[in-house]
Amino acid sequence: MSHPRFFLSSLDADSLTLEGTEARHAARSRRLAVGDTLTLFDGSGREADGVITAVAAERVEVRVTQRRAATLAGGPRLTLAAAIPKGPRAEWMIEKLAELGLHEFWPLQTRRSVVDPRPTKIEKWRRIVRESAKQSGRNDLMTIAESIPFEQAAHRAAGFGCVWIADRGGEAWRAASNRTSHDAGQRGKVGAVDRGDAPHLALIGPEGGWTEEEHALLAARGARRVVLSANTLRIEAAAVAFTAIWHAG
């Protein structure tokens, strides 16, 4: 049976201390006590098992019994830049992207965006990422950048091996994937994308769609336009669908 998991930024010492939110979660929510076993992870891939040696207000002391080296997924990484949906839909999106293994998320400000998240909102999303890692067993943390204007994101696209843009006027994902697979000698394998070694960037626009100027700027960066479904997807559904398809490929 798996042990309850808690986040701690450093696992270097033999005796570790959970404080604040993590300590309250262990002592109050999970009702852990002296002698109980738990697992700690540092967000960079390492984790450690330990036994609780003391429980006090806002503090839980843990003696490390075993450490494990970083277990990070190999291969290229995906960064996703998306316009922000309204209300709790954004939090749901962040949680699911973290569970699916997305490397980095950029809150994207486009011409037709309606939500510009404040720093307090982004910090809340980072807490959601930590909670998602605890629940899903992921040992690294999805990075969430500060809010990024579209032009800045387009400029950064030059540093990626491939740039994708979700767009109703694009190719069906299967067709785009099959053509790429043919180049790699794998014709007909649905979802098989020749990802190479460089990181990929995907962009999801606002509910009002991309402007012609935004399309032109992304086209100049070599972005490939793909449609993810025959149906119209909301921002959060498109973001989750793209991430799941990309990782499955």
Secondary structure by P-SEA (a helix, b strand, c coil): cccbbbbbccccccbbbbccaaaaaacccccccccccccccccccbbbbbbbccccccbbbbbbcccccccccccbbbbbbbcccccaaaaaaaaaaaaaccccccccccccccccccaaaaaaaaaaaaaaaaaacccbbbbbcccccaaaaaaacccccbbbbbccccccaaaaaaaaaaaacccccccccccccbbbbbbbbccccccaaaaaaaaaabbbbbbcccccccaaaaaaaaaaaaaac
